[in-house]
Amino acid sequence: MNWVLLILAGCFEIFGVAMMNKLNKDRNLVSLLLLIVGFGASFLLLSIAMKTLPMGTAYAVWTGIGASGGAILGMVLYGEPRDRLRILFITMILGAAVGLKLVS
């Protein structure tokens, strides 16, 4: 169950990053509130998951999901480069997160 919470925390991290980009473009209260909700939910779920998961593993997986998701979101929605090396390194980050799950 805590792995599910950790994955959800990573998803909210991605949402928070997307709202950060939206806030930079729109500069309105709704974008700010969504950013706060996204990152707040992310930190809350991360802290709950860390009650039973090792801190280093939980943090590494959470940041891996957030960083990879943010990069993928940038490529899909904002036209950022999609070159093979970038995709390779994103895949490596996600593979490392899965590896940490397997050894924990």
Biopython code that builds the backbone (N, CA, C, O; Angstrom):
import numpy as np
from Bio.PDB.StructureBuilder import StructureBuilder

atoms = [
    (1, "MET", "N", (0.821, -1.202, 0.000)),
    (1, "MET", "CA", (0.000, 0.000, 0.000)),
    (1, "MET", "C", (0.864, 1.265, 0.000)),
    (1, "MET", "O", (0.547, 2.251, -0.666)),
    (2, "ASN", "N", (1.972, 1.215, 0.768)),
    (2, "ASN", "CA", (2.827, 2.400, 0.817)),
    (2, "ASN", "C", (3.553, 2.649, -0.500)),
    (2, "ASN", "O", (3.906, 3.789, -0.802)),
    (3, "TRP", "N", (3.781, 1.602, -1.288)),
    (3, "TRP", "CA", (4.359, 1.807, -2.616)),
    (3, "TRP", "C", (3.362, 2.531, -3.515)),
    (3, "TRP", "O", (3.755, 3.363, -4.333)),
    (4, "VAL", "N", (2.084, 2.222, -3.370)),
    (4, "VAL", "CA", (1.045, 2.919, -4.141)),
    (4, "VAL", "C", (1.020, 4.390, -3.740)),
    (4, "VAL", "O", (0.933, 5.268, -4.598)),
    (5, "LEU", "N", (1.096, 4.660, -2.435)),
    (5, "LEU", "CA", (1.120, 6.041, -1.965)),
    (5, "LEU", "C", (2.347, 6.782, -2.492)),
    (5, "LEU", "O", (2.268, 7.959, -2.844)),
    (6, "LEU", "N", (3.476, 6.084, -2.543)),
    (6, "LEU", "CA", (4.695, 6.698, -3.049)),
    (6, "LEU", "C", (4.562, 7.037, -4.534)),
    (6, "LEU", "O", (4.998, 8.103, -4.967)),
    (7, "ILE", "N", (3.973, 6.152, -5.301)),
    (7, "ILE", "CA", (3.756, 6.419, -6.725)),
    (7, "ILE", "C", (2.780, 7.581, -6.901)),
    (7, "ILE", "O", (2.979, 8.434, -7.767)),
    (8, "LEU", "N", (1.737, 7.618, -6.092)),
    (8, "LEU", "CA", (0.803, 8.752, -6.140)),
    (8, "LEU", "C", (1.509, 10.052, -5.764)),
    (8, "LEU", "O", (1.250, 11.097, -6.361)),
    (9, "ALA", "N", (2.399, 9.988, -4.775)),
    (9, "ALA", "CA", (3.176, 11.174, -4.397)),
    (9, "ALA", "C", (3.987, 11.671, -5.579)),
    (9, "ALA", "O", (4.067, 12.877, -5.814)),
    (10, "GLY", "N", (4.590, 10.751, -6.326)),
    (10, "GLY", "CA", (5.340, 11.126, -7.520)),
    (10, "GLY", "C", (4.449, 11.749, -8.580)),
    (10, "GLY", "O", (4.853, 12.693, -9.258)),
    (11, "CYS", "N", (3.245, 11.227, -8.725)),
    (11, "CYS", "CA", (2.296, 11.785, -9.698)),
    (11, "CYS", "C", (1.880, 13.198, -9.304)),
    (11, "CYS", "O", (1.760, 14.074, -10.161)),
    (12, "PHE", "N", (1.660, 13.420, -8.016)),
    (12, "PHE", "CA", (1.337, 14.778, -7.561)),
    (12, "PHE", "C", (2.534, 15.714, -7.737)),
    (12, "PHE", "O", (2.357, 16.911, -7.966)),
    (13, "GLU", "N", (3.740, 15.179, -7.632)),
    (13, "GLU", "CA", (4.942, 15.967, -7.890)),
    (13, "GLU", "C", (4.953, 16.436, -9.346)),
    (13, "GLU", "O", (5.262, 17.594, -9.629)),
    (14, "ILE", "N", (4.620, 15.542, -10.255)),
    (14, "ILE", "CA", (4.536, 15.892, -11.676)),
    (14, "ILE", "C", (3.471, 16.968, -11.883)),
    (14, "ILE", "O", (3.689, 17.935, -12.613)),
    (15, "PHE", "N", (2.327, 16.793, -11.240)),
    (15, "PHE", "CA", (1.250, 17.782, -11.323)),
    (15, "PHE", "C", (1.735, 19.143, -10.807)),
    (15, "PHE", "O", (1.455, 20.179, -11.410)),
    (16, "GLY", "N", (2.458, 19.127, -9.698)),
    (16, "GLY", "CA", (2.985, 20.373, -9.133)),
    (16, "GLY", "C", (3.929, 21.073, -10.096)),
    (16, "GLY", "O", (3.887, 22.296, -10.231)),
    (17, "VAL", "N", (4.780, 20.305, -10.765)),
    (17, "VAL", "CA", (5.700, 20.878, -11.745)),
    (17, "VAL", "C", (4.911, 21.490, -12.911)),
    (17, "VAL", "O", (5.235, 22.580, -13.383)),
    (18, "ALA", "N", (3.888, 20.787, -13.361)),
    (18, "ALA", "CA", (3.053, 21.328, -14.443)),
    (18, "ALA", "C", (2.377, 22.630, -14.014)),
    (18, "ALA", "O", (2.264, 23.566, -14.806)),
    (19, "MET", "N", (1.932, 22.684, -12.771)),
    (19, "MET", "CA", (1.279, 23.895, -12.280)),
    (19, "MET", "C", (2.283, 25.030, -12.091)),
    (19, "MET", "O", (1.923, 26.203, -12.195)),
    (20, "MET", "N", (3.546, 24.682, -11.813)),
    (20, "MET", "CA", (4.585, 25.705, -11.727)),
    (20, "MET", "C", (4.760, 26.374, -13.093)),
    (20, "MET", "O", (4.898, 27.593, -13.191)),
    (21, "ASN", "N", (4.752, 25.560, -14.130)),
    (21, "ASN", "CA", (4.854, 26.097, -15.490)),
    (21, "ASN", "C", (3.624, 26.940, -15.821)),
    (21, "ASN", "O", (3.741, 28.006, -16.426)),
    (22, "LYS", "N", (2.440, 26.459, -15.424)),
    (22, "LYS", "CA", (1.200, 27.202, -15.680)),
    (22, "LYS", "C", (1.205, 28.537, -14.930)),
    (22, "LYS", "O", (0.769, 29.553, -15.470)),
    (23, "LEU", "N", (1.692, 28.535, -13.700)),
    (23, "LEU", "CA", (1.749, 29.764, -12.919)),
    (23, "LEU", "C", (2.694, 30.781, -13.561)),
    (23, "LEU", "O", (2.414, 31.980, -13.555)),
    (24, "ASN", "N", (3.802, 30.307, -14.110)),
    (24, "ASN", "CA", (4.727, 31.212, -14.790)),
    (24, "ASN", "C", (4.101, 31.850, -16.022)),
    (24, "ASN", "O", (4.449, 32.973, -16.387)),
    (25, "LYS", "N", (3.179, 31.137, -16.662)),
    (25, "LYS", "CA", (2.527, 31.675, -17.860)),
    (25, "LYS", "C", (1.322, 32.544, -17.524)),
    (25, "LYS", "O", (1.143, 33.612, -18.108)),
    (26, "ASP", "N", (0.486, 32.084, -16.575)),
    (26, "ASP", "CA", (-0.796, 32.741, -16.327)),
    (26, "ASP", "C", (-0.787, 33.756, -15.192)),
    (26, "ASP", "O", (-1.491, 34.764, -15.255)),
    (27, "ARG", "N", (0.001, 33.500, -14.162)),
    (27, "ARG", "CA", (0.055, 34.391, -12.991)),
    (27, "ARG", "C", (-1.329, 34.680, -12.411)),
    (27, "ARG", "O", (-1.727, 35.838, -12.278)),
    (28, "ASN", "N", (-2.063, 33.606, -12.066)),
    (28, "ASN", "CA", (-3.364, 33.818, -11.430)),
    (28, "ASN", "C", (-3.469, 32.967, -10.164)),
    (28, "ASN", "O", (-2.650, 32.079, -9.928)),
    (29, "LEU", "N", (-4.475, 33.251, -9.366)),
    (29, "LEU", "CA", (-4.648, 32.601, -8.076)),
    (29, "LEU", "C", (-4.954, 31.112, -8.220)),
    (29, "LEU", "O", (-4.491, 30.311, -7.409)),
    (30, "VAL", "N", (-5.714, 30.735, -9.220)),
    (30, "VAL", "CA", (-6.060, 29.322, -9.417)),
    (30, "VAL", "C", (-4.793, 28.494, -9.670)),
    (30, "VAL", "O", (-4.633, 27.411, -9.107)),
    (31, "SER", "N", (-3.911, 29.000, -10.506)),
    (31, "SER", "CA", (-2.663, 28.290, -10.787)),
    (31, "SER", "C", (-1.824, 28.147, -9.520)),
    (31, "SER", "O", (-1.239, 27.092, -9.274)),
    (32, "LEU", "N", (-1.767, 29.199, -8.725)),
    (32, "LEU", "CA", (-1.016, 29.153, -7.470)),
    (32, "LEU", "C", (-1.612, 28.132, -6.506)),
    (32, "LEU", "O", (-0.881, 27.359, -5.885)),
    (33, "LEU", "N", (-2.927, 28.129, -6.382)),
    (33, "LEU", "CA", (-3.582, 27.176, -5.476)),
    (33, "LEU", "C", (-3.379, 25.738, -5.948)),
    (33, "LEU", "O", (-3.153, 24.844, -5.133)),
    (34, "LEU", "N", (-3.458, 25.512, -7.247)),
    (34, "LEU", "CA", (-3.226, 24.165, -7.778)),
    (34, "LEU", "C", (-1.787, 23.720, -7.547)),
    (34, "LEU", "O", (-1.541, 22.548, -7.260)),
    (35, "LEU", "N", (-0.840, 24.636, -7.668)),
    (35, "LEU", "CA", (0.557, 24.332, -7.387)),
    (35, "LEU", "C", (0.721, 23.913, -5.926)),
    (35, "LEU", "O", (1.385, 22.918, -5.636)),
    (36, "ILE", "N", (0.125, 24.660, -5.018)),
    (36, "ILE", "CA", (0.215, 24.357, -3.584)),
    (36, "ILE", "C", (-0.435, 23.011, -3.274)),
    (36, "ILE", "O", (0.106, 22.221, -2.501)),
    (37, "VAL", "N", (-1.593, 22.753, -3.875)),
    (37, "VAL", "CA", (-2.276, 21.471, -3.664)),
    (37, "VAL", "C", (-1.418, 20.318, -4.198)),
    (37, "VAL", "O", (-1.276, 19.291, -3.534)),
    (38, "GLY", "N", (-0.853, 20.485, -5.383)),
    (38, "GLY", "CA", (-0.042, 19.435, -5.986)),
    (38, "GLY", "C", (1.165, 19.075, -5.134)),
    (38, "GLY", "O", (1.378, 17.909, -4.802)),
    (39, "PHE", "N", (1.954, 20.085, -4.783)),
    (39, "PHE", "CA", (3.145, 19.810, -3.980)),
    (39, "PHE", "C", (2.793, 19.414, -2.551)),
    (39, "PHE", "O", (3.480, 18.589, -1.949)),
    (40, "GLY", "N", (1.723, 19.999, -2.001)),
    (40, "GLY", "CA", (1.293, 19.622, -0.655)),
    (40, "GLY", "C", (0.883, 18.156, -0.572)),
    (40, "GLY", "O", (1.277, 17.440, 0.348)),
    (41, "ALA", "N", (0.088, 17.721, -1.544)),
    (41, "ALA", "CA", (-0.329, 16.314, -1.581)),
    (41, "ALA", "C", (0.872, 15.409, -1.795)),
    (41, "ALA", "O", (0.947, 14.325, -1.215)),
    (42, "SER", "N", (1.806, 15.844, -2.618)),
    (42, "SER", "CA", (3.004, 15.059, -2.873)),
    (42, "SER", "C", (3.801, 14.842, -1.591)),
    (42, "SER", "O", (4.174, 13.712, -1.275)),
    (43, "PHE", "N", (4.061, 15.912, -0.858)),
    (43, "PHE", "CA", (4.822, 15.796, 0.387)),
    (43, "PHE", "C", (4.066, 14.989, 1.438)),
    (43, "PHE", "O", (4.669, 14.200, 2.164)),
    (44, "LEU", "N", (2.770, 15.178, 1.523)),
    (44, "LEU", "CA", (1.972, 14.417, 2.493)),
    (44, "LEU", "C", (2.032, 12.925, 2.211)),
    (44, "LEU", "O", (2.283, 12.127, 3.114)),
    (45, "LEU", "N", (1.800, 12.547, 0.959)),
    (45, "LEU", "CA", (1.839, 11.129, 0.603)),
    (45, "LEU", "C", (3.234, 10.546, 0.768)),
    (45, "LEU", "O", (3.382, 9.400, 1.194)),
    (46, "LEU", "N", (4.259, 11.324, 0.436)),
    (46, "LEU", "CA", (5.633, 10.865, 0.637)),
    (46, "LEU", "C", (5.895, 10.598, 2.116)),
    (46, "LEU", "O", (6.495, 9.581, 2.467)),
    (47, "SER", "N", (5.455, 11.496, 2.977)),
    (47, "SER", "CA", (5.708, 11.317, 4.408)),
    (47, "SER", "C", (4.964, 10.108, 4.963)),
    (47, "SER", "O", (5.483, 9.422, 5.843)),
    (48, "ILE", "N", (3.778, 9.838, 4.475)),
    (48, "ILE", "CA", (3.033, 8.646, 4.907)),
    (48, "ILE", "C", (3.744, 7.381, 4.434)),
    (48, "ILE", "O", (3.887, 6.421, 5.191)),
    (49, "ALA", "N", (4.187, 7.388, 3.181)),
    (49, "ALA", "CA", (4.875, 6.215, 2.636)),
    (49, "ALA", "C", (6.177, 5.937, 3.378)),
    (49, "ALA", "O", (6.575, 4.781, 3.524)),
    (50, "MET", "N", (6.841, 6.992, 3.846)),
    (50, "MET", "CA", (8.123, 6.820, 4.525)),
    (50, "MET", "C", (7.991, 6.242, 5.937)),
    (50, "MET", "O", (8.997, 5.961, 6.589)),
    (51, "LYS", "N", (6.768, 6.068, 6.404)),
    (51, "LYS", "CA", (6.598, 5.445, 7.724)),
    (51, "LYS", "C", (7.032, 3.988, 7.706)),
    (51, "LYS", "O", (7.454, 3.453, 8.731)),
    (52, "THR", "N", (6.929, 3.338, 6.542)),
    (52, "THR", "CA", (7.339, 1.931, 6.461)),
    (52, "THR", "C", (8.428, 1.677, 5.430)),
    (52, "THR", "O", (9.112, 0.656, 5.496)),
    (53, "LEU", "N", (8.600, 2.583, 4.482)),
    (53, "LEU", "CA", (9.636, 2.399, 3.462)),
    (53, "LEU", "C", (10.915, 3.082, 3.914)),
    (53, "LEU", "O", (10.860, 4.103, 4.600)),
    (54, "PRO", "N", (12.073, 2.532, 3.539)),
    (54, "PRO", "CA", (13.335, 3.194, 3.887)),
    (54, "PRO", "C", (13.396, 4.594, 3.280)),
    (54, "PRO", "O", (12.992, 4.798, 2.135)),
    (55, "MET", "N", (13.896, 5.544, 4.042)),
    (55, "MET", "CA", (13.925, 6.933, 3.616)),
    (55, "MET", "C", (14.659, 7.112, 2.288)),
    (55, "MET", "O", (14.138, 7.760, 1.380)),
    (56, "GLY", "N", (15.842, 6.554, 2.165)),
    (56, "GLY", "CA", (16.630, 6.727, 0.947)),
    (56, "GLY", "C", (15.934, 6.174, -0.279)),
    (56, "GLY", "O", (15.933, 6.794, -1.342)),
    (57, "THR", "N", (15.340, 4.996, -0.120)),
    (57, "THR", "CA", (14.620, 4.379, -1.240)),
    (57, "THR", "C", (13.400, 5.206, -1.616)),
    (57, "THR", "O", (13.177, 5.495, -2.791)),
    (58, "ALA", "N", (12.614, 5.586, -0.619)),
    (58, "ALA", "CA", (11.398, 6.357, -0.884)),
    (58, "ALA", "C", (11.730, 7.678, -1.563)),
    (58, "ALA", "O", (11.073, 8.065, -2.530)),
    (59, "TYR", "N", (12.737, 8.364, -1.066)),
    (59, "TYR", "CA", (13.088, 9.659, -1.637)),
    (59, "TYR", "C", (13.617, 9.505, -3.061)),
    (59, "TYR", "O", (13.276, 10.298, -3.938)),
    (60, "ALA", "N", (14.441, 8.500, -3.290)),
    (60, "ALA", "CA", (14.996, 8.279, -4.631)),
    (60, "ALA", "C", (13.896, 7.949, -5.634)),
    (60, "ALA", "O", (13.905, 8.459, -6.755)),
    (61, "VAL", "N", (12.957, 7.106, -5.243)),
    (61, "VAL", "CA", (11.858, 6.748, -6.149)),
    (61, "VAL", "C", (10.977, 7.966, -6.410)),
    (61, "VAL", "O", (10.585, 8.222, -7.548)),
    (62, "TRP", "N", (10.669, 8.708, -5.363)),
    (62, "TRP", "CA", (9.821, 9.894, -5.487)),
    (62, "TRP", "C", (10.450, 10.927, -6.419)),
    (62, "TRP", "O", (9.779, 11.462, -7.301)),
    (63, "THR", "N", (11.731, 11.206, -6.225)),
    (63, "THR", "CA", (12.386, 12.189, -7.094)),
    (63, "THR", "C", (12.539, 11.651, -8.517)),
    (63, "THR", "O", (12.464, 12.413, -9.480)),
    (64, "GLY", "N", (12.752, 10.343, -8.649)),
    (64, "GLY", "CA", (12.847, 9.741, -9.980)),
    (64, "GLY", "C", (11.555, 9.875, -10.755)),
    (64, "GLY", "O", (11.556, 10.220, -11.937)),
    (65, "ILE", "N", (10.449, 9.597, -10.076)),
    (65, "ILE", "CA", (9.144, 9.743, -10.727)),
    (65, "ILE", "C", (8.905, 11.201, -11.098)),
    (65, "ILE", "O", (8.470, 11.496, -12.211)),
    (66, "GLY", "N", (9.186, 12.111, -10.177)),
    (66, "GLY", "CA", (8.967, 13.527, -10.438)),
    (66, "GLY", "C", (9.843, 14.065, -11.554)),
    (66, "GLY", "O", (9.367, 14.785, -12.430)),
    (67, "ALA", "N", (11.130, 13.716, -11.525)),
    (67, "ALA", "CA", (12.052, 14.217, -12.552)),
    (67, "ALA", "C", (11.733, 13.626, -13.925)),
    (67, "ALA", "O", (11.692, 14.344, -14.924)),
    (68, "SER", "N", (11.511, 12.330, -13.964)),
    (68, "SER", "CA", (11.187, 11.687, -15.244)),
    (68, "SER", "C", (9.851, 12.183, -15.772)),
    (68, "SER", "O", (9.718, 12.505, -16.953)),
    (69, "GLY", "N", (8.871, 12.240, -14.893)),
    (69, "GLY", "CA", (7.547, 12.706, -15.308)),
    (69, "GLY", "C", (7.573, 14.132, -15.800)),
    (69, "GLY", "O", (6.921, 14.466, -16.789)),
    (70, "GLY", "N", (8.336, 14.987, -15.105)),
    (70, "GLY", "CA", (8.459, 16.376, -15.547)),
    (70, "GLY", "C", (9.109, 16.483, -16.911)),
    (70, "GLY", "O", (8.685, 17.281, -17.747)),
    (71, "ALA", "N", (10.146, 15.675, -17.139)),
    (71, "ALA", "CA", (10.822, 15.695, -18.441)),
    (71, "ALA", "C", (9.910, 15.178, -19.546)),
    (71, "ALA", "O", (9.872, 15.742, -20.640)),
    (72, "ILE", "N", (9.177, 14.108, -19.261)),
    (72, "ILE", "CA", (8.250, 13.555, -20.253)),
    (72, "ILE", "C", (7.128, 14.556, -20.542)),
    (72, "ILE", "O", (6.748, 14.764, -21.694)),
    (73, "LEU", "N", (6.611, 15.165, -19.488)),
    (73, "LEU", "CA", (5.571, 16.183, -19.653)),
    (73, "LEU", "C", (6.072, 17.328, -20.530)),
    (73, "LEU", "O", (5.344, 17.817, -21.395)),
    (74, "GLY", "N", (7.306, 17.751, -20.308)),
    (74, "GLY", "CA", (7.885, 18.812, -21.122)),
    (74, "GLY", "C", (7.985, 18.423, -22.590)),
    (74, "GLY", "O", (7.751, 19.242, -23.479)),
    (75, "MET", "N", (8.334, 17.165, -22.834)),
    (75, "MET", "CA", (8.443, 16.705, -24.222)),
    (75, "MET", "C", (7.078, 16.598, -24.883)),
    (75, "MET", "O", (6.913, 16.989, -26.039)),
    (76, "VAL", "N", (6.097, 16.070, -24.154)),
    (76, "VAL", "CA", (4.779, 15.819, -24.729)),
    (76, "VAL", "C", (3.972, 17.106, -24.883)),
    (76, "VAL", "O", (3.360, 17.332, -25.928)),
    (77, "LEU", "N", (3.966, 17.944, -23.860)),
    (77, "LEU", "CA", (3.087, 19.113, -23.873)),
    (77, "LEU", "C", (3.755, 20.422, -24.286)),
    (77, "LEU", "O", (3.085, 21.326, -24.786)),
    (78, "TYR", "N", (5.071, 20.531, -24.083)),
    (78, "TYR", "CA", (5.708, 21.830, -24.270)),
    (78, "TYR", "C", (6.790, 21.843, -25.343)),
    (78, "TYR", "O", (7.559, 22.799, -25.438)),
    (79, "GLY", "N", (6.853, 20.796, -26.142)),
    (79, "GLY", "CA", (7.755, 20.782, -27.277)),
    (79, "GLY", "C", (9.234, 20.728, -26.948)),
    (79, "GLY", "O", (10.059, 21.145, -27.760)),
    (80, "GLU", "N", (9.586, 20.226, -25.783)),
    (80, "GLU", "CA", (11.007, 20.096, -25.452)),
    (80, "GLU", "C", (11.632, 18.989, -26.301)),
    (80, "GLU", "O", (10.918, 18.121, -26.802)),
    (81, "PRO", "N", (12.954, 19.007, -26.469)),
    (81, "PRO", "CA", (13.624, 18.022, -27.334)),
    (81, "PRO", "C", (13.315, 16.579, -26.931)),
    (81, "PRO", "O", (13.180, 16.262, -25.749)),
    (82, "ARG", "N", (13.208, 15.715, -27.945)),
    (82, "ARG", "CA", (12.900, 14.295, -27.730)),
    (82, "ARG", "C", (14.015, 13.409, -28.275)),
    (82, "ARG", "O", (13.742, 12.345, -28.831)),
    (83, "ASP", "N", (15.237, 13.824, -28.128)),
    (83, "ASP", "CA", (16.313, 13.026, -28.717)),
    (83, "ASP", "C", (16.528, 11.725, -27.941)),
    (83, "ASP", "O", (16.097, 11.576, -26.798)),
    (84, "ARG", "N", (17.195, 10.811, -28.592)),
    (84, "ARG", "CA", (17.358, 9.449, -28.057)),
    (84, "ARG", "C", (18.105, 9.418, -26.739)),
    (84, "ARG", "O", (17.738, 8.652, -25.848)),
    (85, "LEU", "N", (19.128, 10.216, -26.592)),
    (85, "LEU", "CA", (19.888, 10.211, -25.335)),
    (85, "LEU", "C", (19.025, 10.675, -24.167)),
    (85, "LEU", "O", (19.099, 10.119, -23.071)),
    (86, "ARG", "N", (18.223, 11.675, -24.403)),
    (86, "ARG", "CA", (17.336, 12.160, -23.339)),
    (86, "ARG", "C", (16.364, 11.059, -22.910)),
    (86, "ARG", "O", (16.153, 10.842, -21.717)),
    (87, "ILE", "N", (15.782, 10.376, -23.874)),
    (87, "ILE", "CA", (14.860, 9.275, -23.569)),
    (87, "ILE", "C", (15.598, 8.135, -22.876)),
    (87, "ILE", "O", (15.057, 7.519, -21.959)),
    (88, "LEU", "N", (16.818, 7.850, -23.299)),
    (88, "LEU", "CA", (17.629, 6.813, -22.658)),
    (88, "LEU", "C", (17.846, 7.127, -21.183)),
    (88, "LEU", "O", (17.667, 6.255, -20.333)),
    (89, "PHE", "N", (18.228, 8.354, -20.872)),
    (89, "PHE", "CA", (18.503, 8.706, -19.487)),
    (89, "PHE", "C", (17.235, 8.733, -18.631)),
    (89, "PHE", "O", (17.283, 8.384, -17.451)),
    (90, "ILE", "N", (16.120, 9.137, -19.202)),
    (90, "ILE", "CA", (14.844, 9.060, -18.473)),
    (90, "ILE", "C", (14.524, 7.602, -18.168)),
    (90, "ILE", "O", (14.094, 7.273, -17.062)),
    (91, "THR", "N", (14.734, 6.734, -19.145)),
    (91, "THR", "CA", (14.510, 5.302, -18.949)),
    (91, "THR", "C", (15.424, 4.756, -17.856)),
    (91, "THR", "O", (15.007, 3.915, -17.059)),
    (92, "MET", "N", (16.661, 5.228, -17.816)),
    (92, "MET", "CA", (17.590, 4.783, -16.778)),
    (92, "MET", "C", (17.135, 5.213, -15.387)),
    (92, "MET", "O", (17.262, 4.451, -14.428)),
    (93, "ILE", "N", (16.608, 6.426, -15.275)),
    (93, "ILE", "CA", (16.094, 6.900, -13.981)),
    (93, "ILE", "C", (14.943, 6.015, -13.527)),
    (93, "ILE", "O", (14.908, 5.572, -12.379)),
    (94, "LEU", "N", (14.004, 5.759, -14.428)),
    (94, "LEU", "CA", (12.860, 4.905, -14.080)),
    (94, "LEU", "C", (13.311, 3.481, -13.767)),
    (94, "LEU", "O", (12.774, 2.849, -12.857)),
    (95, "GLY", "N", (14.286, 2.971, -14.508)),
    (95, "GLY", "CA", (14.813, 1.639, -14.235)),
    (95, "GLY", "C", (15.476, 1.571, -12.869)),
    (95, "GLY", "O", (15.341, 0.567, -12.169)),
    (96, "ALA", "N", (16.182, 2.608, -12.482)),
    (96, "ALA", "CA", (16.799, 2.656, -11.158)),
    (96, "ALA", "C", (15.735, 2.658, -10.065)),
    (96, "ALA", "O", (15.911, 2.010, -9.034)),
    (97, "ALA", "N", (14.634, 3.379, -10.276)),
    (97, "ALA", "CA", (13.560, 3.403, -9.294)),
    (97, "ALA", "C", (12.940, 2.010, -9.137)),
    (97, "ALA", "O", (12.661, 1.567, -8.023)),
    (98, "VAL", "N", (12.730, 1.335, -10.257)),
    (98, "VAL", "CA", (12.194, -0.041, -10.211)),
    (98, "VAL", "C", (13.196, -0.953, -9.515)),
    (98, "VAL", "O", (12.802, -1.803, -8.716)),
    (99, "GLY", "N", (14.475, -0.791, -9.802)),
    (99, "GLY", "CA", (15.509, -1.593, -9.149)),
    (99, "GLY", "C", (15.518, -1.408, -7.648)),
    (99, "GLY", "O", (15.669, -2.378, -6.905)),
    (100, "LEU", "N", (15.359, -0.180, -7.189)),
    (100, "LEU", "CA", (15.289, 0.069, -5.746)),
    (100, "LEU", "C", (14.087, -0.628, -5.121)),
    (100, "LEU", "O", (14.168, -1.146, -4.007)),
    (101, "LYS", "N", (12.986, -0.636, -5.838)),
    (101, "LYS", "CA", (11.794, -1.347, -5.335)),
    (101, "LYS", "C", (12.078, -2.840, -5.212)),
    (101, "LYS", "O", (11.676, -3.471, -4.234)),
    (102, "LEU", "N", (12.769, -3.405, -6.198)),
    (102, "LEU", "CA", (13.040, -4.833, -6.192)),
    (102, "LEU", "C", (13.982, -5.254, -5.065)),
    (102, "LEU", "O", (13.864, -6.366, -4.549)),
    (103, "VAL", "N", (14.903, -4.394, -4.681)),
    (103, "VAL", "CA", (15.856, -4.768, -3.631)),
    (103, "VAL", "C", (15.427, -4.303, -2.242)),
    (103, "VAL", "O", (16.118, -4.584, -1.262)),
    (104, "SER", "N", (14.310, -3.602, -2.139)),
    (104, "SER", "CA", (13.846, -3.121, -0.824)),
    (104, "SER", "C", (12.815, -4.052, -0.230)),
    (104, "SER", "O", (12.318, -3.803, 0.868)),
]
sb = StructureBuilder()
sb.init_structure("model")
sb.init_model(0)
sb.init_chain("A")
sb.init_seg("    ")
for serial, (resi, resn, name, xyz) in enumerate(atoms, 1):
    if name == "N":
        sb.init_residue(resn, " ", resi, " ")
    sb.init_atom(name, np.array(xyz, "f"), 0.0, 1.0, " ", f" {name:<3s}", serial, name[0])
structure = sb.get_structure()
